[in-house]
Amino acid sequence: MRIAIVSPYALDRPGGVQGQARYHVEWLRAEDQDAWLVAPGTSGGPDGTIYLGGTTGVRTNRSVAPIRLAPGTAAAVGAAVAGADVIHIHEPFVPAVSLGALRTPGIPKIGTFHADPGRGVRFLYGAARRQWRKLAANLAVPVAVSPVAAAAIEPLVGPPRIIPNTIDTRQYNPAGPKDPDRLAFLGRDEPRKGLDLLLEAFAQLRRTRPAAQLVVMGAMRPEVPGVRFLGPVDDATKQRELAAASVFVAPNTGGESFGLVVLEALASGCAVVASALPAFHFVAEEAALYTPVGDAAALGRALDTLMRDPDIREEYQGRARLRVAAFDRERVVADYLKVYAEAVENRGE
């Protein structure tokens, strides 16, 4: 099957959607499918990627999305997906790349919705519901990565299939030696990722556990005692640091629809402390210790509990290794292959 995977976000910028789009191409090729990626940017994709050029940073959902808005983008997308048996569009309502793919005639399309949209986007969905529903009718099968993402778009597309994000768990090492004093954070340096909250909680922790160390991946800040800032990291560094950490911290304050970093931490056998967000509950269930959103003092106490008591820490590490099986790559890829086949089979209906 010839499958065009479309990402609306630049591949040379970090982000969960770009990562999933990239991995889908690689994993589909491993299943002997003819898959290629279409996306903004000029680098960062697998061989055969069709790059659409530069992007504009658009602020949305307390983040900045690197999307392409240049004239002629829709036509370029149409040319890039020509010849596909099915088009798999990530975030189908994001202009102009994904919307261009959604409007491409004559090819069955499925769409994966990732986001928990902010209030502004939800307002636009409600104000122009009829137009969004008309666009959504171009999707043979709508998919959401979690119940959180599904709730946001169900009024427009109907009940979507739930197919979660996935990772290649074989690339992570849950059984390696872990430093009992080491914590890890992974995320962009944006307010909703909660790094400031974590640094406040970590300062509290260091007053009772001065040996505690925190590794921060994805952000670079001025020097803080006990903290090692690595900035943006490649996959090998990320996997190595997660393998060595005893505890992973996800202090996010909102705007999360899945929690890919939590899944990566589970695959690495970390005990996880996470904000009590519905998306994180969906991913980790009982494999994480949850704290109230935005409560640095509660976060510090939870970290102290896990750092102080090895039995509790090892209990959560064991739960992590069990929970990650629910997001097995082969299971998720098989679900998508079924959806692709369904879209192609129903093309004439």
C-alpha positions as CSV (number, residue, x, y, z in Angstrom):
1,M,0.0,0.0,0.0
2,R,1.2,3.5,-0.8
3,I,0.7,5.7,2.2
4,A,1.4,9.5,2.4
5,I,1.9,10.6,6.0
6,V,1.3,14.3,6.5
7,S,2.6,16.5,9.4
8,P,1.6,20.2,9.7
9,Y,4.6,21.0,11.8
10,A,8.3,21.5,10.7
11,L,10.4,18.4,11.1
12,D,13.5,20.3,12.1
13,R,11.7,21.5,15.2
14,P,11.1,19.3,18.3
15,G,7.5,18.1,18.9
16,G,5.5,15.0,19.6
17,V,3.4,15.2,16.5
18,Q,6.4,15.4,14.2
19,G,8.0,12.5,16.0
20,Q,5.0,10.3,15.6
21,A,4.7,11.1,11.9
22,R,8.4,10.3,11.4
23,Y,8.1,7.1,13.3
24,H,5.0,6.0,11.5
25,V,6.8,6.2,8.2
26,E,9.8,4.1,9.5
27,W,7.5,1.5,11.1
28,L,5.3,1.2,8.1
29,R,8.3,0.6,5.9
30,A,9.4,-2.1,8.3
31,E,6.0,-3.7,7.5
32,D,6.8,-3.6,3.8
33,Q,4.5,-0.6,3.1
34,D,5.5,2.1,0.7
35,A,5.2,5.1,3.0
36,W,6.6,8.7,2.7
37,L,6.4,11.8,4.8
38,V,5.2,15.2,3.7
39,A,5.9,18.2,6.0
40,P,7.2,21.7,6.4
41,G,10.9,22.3,7.0
42,T,14.0,21.4,5.2
43,S,15.5,18.5,7.2
44,G,14.7,16.1,10.0
45,G,12.7,13.4,8.1
46,P,13.5,9.9,6.9
47,D,14.8,9.3,3.4
48,G,12.2,10.1,0.8
49,T,10.6,12.9,2.8
50,I,9.0,15.7,0.7
51,Y,9.8,19.0,2.4
52,L,7.6,22.0,1.8
53,G,9.9,24.7,3.0
54,G,10.0,27.3,5.8
55,T,7.5,27.9,8.5
56,T,6.0,30.7,10.7
57,G,5.7,30.4,14.5
58,V,2.1,30.7,15.5
59,R,1.3,30.9,19.2
60,T,-1.4,28.5,20.2
61,N,-2.3,26.3,23.3
62,R,0.5,28.1,25.3
63,S,3.1,26.9,22.8
64,V,4.5,28.0,19.4
65,A,3.6,25.9,16.4
66,P,6.0,25.9,13.4
67,I,3.5,25.7,10.5
68,R,3.7,26.7,6.9
69,L,1.3,29.4,5.7
70,A,2.9,30.4,2.4
71,P,0.8,30.9,-0.7
72,G,0.8,27.8,-2.9
73,T,1.2,25.4,0.1
74,A,-2.1,23.5,-0.7
75,A,-1.0,22.9,-4.3
76,A,2.4,21.7,-3.1
77,V,0.7,19.3,-0.7
78,G,-1.5,18.0,-3.5
79,A,1.5,17.2,-5.7
80,A,3.4,15.6,-2.8
81,V,0.6,13.1,-2.0
82,A,-0.2,12.3,-5.6
83,G,-0.3,8.5,-6.2
84,A,-1.0,7.5,-2.6
85,D,-3.6,4.9,-1.9
86,V,-4.4,6.6,1.4
87,I,-3.4,9.8,3.1
88,H,-2.7,9.8,6.8
89,I,-3.0,13.4,8.1
90,H,-1.8,14.4,11.5
91,E,-3.8,17.2,13.0
92,P,-6.1,17.6,9.9
93,F,-7.5,21.0,10.9
94,V,-4.1,22.8,11.1
95,P,-3.3,25.1,8.2
96,A,-2.0,25.1,5.7
97,V,-0.3,21.7,5.1
98,S,-2.8,19.4,6.9
99,L,-5.8,21.4,5.7
100,G,-4.4,21.2,2.2
101,A,-4.1,17.5,2.4
102,L,-7.7,17.3,3.8
103,R,-9.0,19.1,0.8
104,T,-7.1,16.9,-1.7
105,P,-9.7,15.1,-3.8
106,G,-9.8,11.5,-5.0
107,I,-7.7,9.8,-2.3
108,P,-9.1,8.2,0.9
109,K,-8.0,10.1,4.1
110,I,-7.7,9.3,7.7
111,G,-6.9,11.9,10.3
112,T,-5.2,11.6,13.7
113,F,-6.1,14.3,16.2
114,H,-3.4,14.8,18.9
115,A,-4.2,18.1,20.7
116,D,-6.2,19.2,23.7
117,P,-7.0,22.6,22.1
118,G,-6.9,25.8,24.0
119,R,-9.9,28.1,24.5
120,G,-9.3,30.1,21.4
121,V,-9.3,27.1,19.1
122,R,-12.3,25.6,20.8
123,F,-14.1,28.9,20.2
124,L,-13.3,28.7,16.5
125,Y,-14.5,25.2,16.4
126,G,-17.8,26.2,18.0
127,A,-18.3,29.4,16.0
128,A,-17.8,27.7,12.6
129,R,-19.0,24.2,13.5
130,R,-20.8,23.7,10.2
131,Q,-17.7,24.5,8.1
132,W,-15.5,22.2,10.3
133,R,-18.0,19.4,10.0
134,K,-18.0,19.8,6.2
135,L,-14.2,19.5,6.2
136,A,-14.3,16.6,8.5
137,A,-16.6,14.7,6.1
138,N,-13.5,14.3,3.9
139,L,-12.0,11.9,6.5
140,A,-12.8,8.2,5.9
141,V,-11.8,7.5,9.5
142,P,-11.1,10.0,12.3
143,V,-8.7,8.9,15.0
144,A,-7.7,10.4,18.3
145,V,-4.7,9.6,20.4
146,S,-6.6,9.6,23.7
147,P,-10.0,10.3,25.2
148,V,-8.8,13.8,26.0
149,A,-8.1,14.5,22.3
150,A,-11.3,12.7,21.3
151,A,-13.5,14.9,23.5
152,A,-12.3,18.1,21.8
153,I,-13.1,17.0,18.3
154,E,-16.1,14.6,18.7
155,P,-18.7,17.4,18.1
156,L,-17.1,18.0,14.7
157,V,-16.1,14.5,13.5
158,G,-18.3,12.1,15.5
159,P,-16.9,9.5,17.8
160,P,-13.3,8.9,16.6
161,R,-11.3,5.7,17.0
162,I,-8.8,5.7,19.8
163,I,-5.4,4.7,18.7
164,P,-2.7,5.9,21.1
165,N,0.7,7.2,20.3
166,T,3.5,4.7,20.5
167,I,7.2,4.3,20.8
168,D,9.7,1.6,20.0
169,T,10.1,0.2,23.5
170,R,13.1,-1.9,22.4
171,Q,15.1,1.3,22.2
172,Y,14.6,2.0,25.9
173,N,16.4,0.2,28.8
174,P,14.2,-0.5,31.8
175,A,16.5,-3.0,33.4
176,G,19.8,-1.0,33.6
177,P,21.4,0.3,36.8
178,K,19.6,3.4,38.1
179,D,21.0,6.1,40.2
180,P,18.8,6.4,43.3
181,D,19.5,10.1,43.6
182,R,18.8,11.0,40.0
183,L,15.6,12.6,38.7
184,A,14.9,13.5,35.0
185,F,12.7,16.0,33.2
186,L,12.1,16.0,29.4
187,G,10.2,18.8,27.6
188,R,10.4,22.1,25.8
189,D,11.1,25.2,27.9
190,E,7.5,26.4,27.8
191,P,5.4,27.5,30.8
192,R,2.9,24.7,30.4
193,K,5.6,22.0,30.7
194,G,6.1,23.1,34.3
195,L,9.9,23.4,34.5
196,D,9.7,26.4,36.8
197,L,7.4,24.5,39.1
198,L,9.8,21.5,39.1
199,L,12.8,23.7,39.9
200,E,10.9,25.2,42.9
201,A,10.0,21.7,44.1
202,F,13.6,20.5,43.6
203,A,15.0,23.3,45.7
204,Q,12.6,22.1,48.4
205,L,13.8,18.5,48.0
206,R,17.4,19.5,48.2
207,R,16.9,20.9,51.7
208,T,16.3,17.3,53.0
209,R,18.1,15.3,50.3
210,P,21.2,17.3,49.3
211,A,22.5,14.4,47.2
212,A,19.5,14.7,44.8
213,Q,20.4,15.5,41.2
214,L,18.1,16.6,38.4
215,V,18.8,16.2,34.7
216,V,16.8,18.5,32.5
217,M,16.5,17.6,28.8
218,G,15.0,20.0,26.3
219,A,15.8,23.2,28.1
220,M,18.9,25.3,28.8
221,R,18.9,27.6,31.8
222,P,21.5,29.4,34.0
223,E,23.3,27.2,36.5
224,V,21.2,25.8,39.4
225,P,22.7,23.8,42.2
226,G,22.1,20.1,41.6
227,V,20.7,20.6,38.1
228,R,22.3,19.6,34.8
229,F,20.7,21.3,31.8
230,L,21.3,19.5,28.6
231,G,19.2,21.6,26.2
232,P,17.7,19.8,23.2
233,V,18.9,16.2,23.0
234,D,19.0,13.4,20.4
235,D,17.3,10.1,20.9
236,A,20.4,8.3,22.1
237,T,21.1,10.9,24.8
238,K,17.4,10.9,25.9
239,Q,17.3,7.1,26.2
240,R,20.6,7.0,28.1
241,E,19.6,9.6,30.6
242,L,16.1,8.0,31.2
243,A,17.7,4.6,31.7
244,A,20.0,6.1,34.5
245,A,17.2,8.0,36.2
246,S,15.3,6.5,39.1
247,V,12.4,9.0,39.0
248,F,10.9,10.9,36.1
249,V,9.0,14.1,36.7
250,A,6.1,15.4,34.5
251,P,5.0,18.7,36.2
252,N,3.0,19.9,33.3
253,T,0.2,22.4,34.0
254,G,-2.2,21.7,31.1
255,G,-2.7,21.5,27.4
256,E,-1.7,17.9,27.3
257,S,-3.7,15.3,25.3
258,F,-1.5,12.3,25.7
259,G,1.9,12.4,27.5
260,L,4.5,10.9,25.2
261,V,7.3,11.8,27.6
262,V,5.5,9.8,30.4
263,L,5.3,6.8,28.0
264,E,9.0,7.1,27.4
265,A,9.7,7.2,31.1
266,L,7.6,4.2,31.7
267,A,9.5,2.3,28.9
268,S,12.7,3.3,30.7
269,G,11.5,1.7,34.0
270,C,11.4,5.1,35.9
271,A,9.1,5.7,38.8
272,V,6.9,8.6,37.5
273,V,5.7,11.6,39.4
274,A,3.1,13.5,37.3
275,S,0.6,16.3,37.5
276,A,-2.9,14.9,37.8
277,L,-3.9,15.6,34.2
278,P,-6.5,13.3,32.5
279,A,-4.0,12.7,29.7
280,F,-1.3,11.5,32.0
281,H,-3.9,9.2,33.8
282,F,-4.7,7.7,30.4
283,V,-1.1,6.8,29.8
284,A,0.2,5.8,33.2
285,E,-3.0,4.7,35.1
286,E,-1.7,3.3,38.4
287,A,2.0,3.4,37.3
288,A,2.5,7.1,38.4
289,L,2.3,9.0,41.6
290,Y,0.1,12.0,40.9
291,T,0.2,15.5,42.4
292,P,-2.2,18.5,42.2
293,V,-1.6,20.6,39.1
294,G,0.6,23.6,39.9
295,D,1.3,22.6,43.5
296,A,5.1,22.8,43.9
297,A,5.0,21.9,47.6
298,A,3.0,18.7,46.9
299,L,5.4,17.9,44.0
300,G,8.3,18.3,46.4
301,R,6.7,16.0,49.0
302,A,6.0,13.3,46.3
303,L,9.6,13.5,45.1
304,D,10.9,13.2,48.7
305,T,8.7,10.1,49.2
306,L,10.1,8.3,46.2
307,M,13.7,9.3,46.9
308,R,13.6,8.4,50.5
309,D,11.8,5.0,50.3
310,P,13.4,2.5,47.9
311,D,10.5,0.1,48.3
312,I,7.9,2.6,47.1
313,R,10.2,3.7,44.3
314,E,10.8,0.2,43.1
315,E,7.1,-0.6,43.3
316,Y,6.4,2.3,40.9
317,Q,9.3,1.2,38.7
318,G,7.7,-2.3,38.4
319,R,4.3,-0.8,37.6
320,A,6.0,1.2,34.8
321,R,7.4,-1.9,33.1
322,L,4.0,-3.5,33.1
323,R,2.0,-0.5,31.9
324,V,4.1,0.2,28.9
325,A,2.9,-3.0,27.2
326,A,-0.4,-1.4,26.5
327,F,1.3,0.9,24.0
328,D,3.2,-1.7,22.1
329,R,4.4,-0.5,18.7
330,E,3.3,-3.5,16.8
331,R,-0.2,-3.3,18.2
332,V,-0.6,0.4,17.2
333,V,0.9,-0.1,13.8
334,A,-1.5,-3.1,13.2
335,D,-4.4,-0.9,14.2
336,Y,-3.4,1.8,11.7
337,L,-3.0,-0.8,8.9
338,K,-6.5,-2.0,9.6
339,V,-7.8,1.6,9.4
340,Y,-5.9,2.2,6.1
341,A,-7.4,-0.9,4.6
342,E,-10.9,0.1,5.7
343,A,-10.5,3.5,4.2
344,V,-9.4,2.1,0.8
345,E,-12.1,-0.6,0.8
346,N,-14.8,1.9,1.5
347,R,-13.5,4.4,-1.1
348,G,-16.4,3.9,-3.5
349,E,-19.2,4.1,-0.9
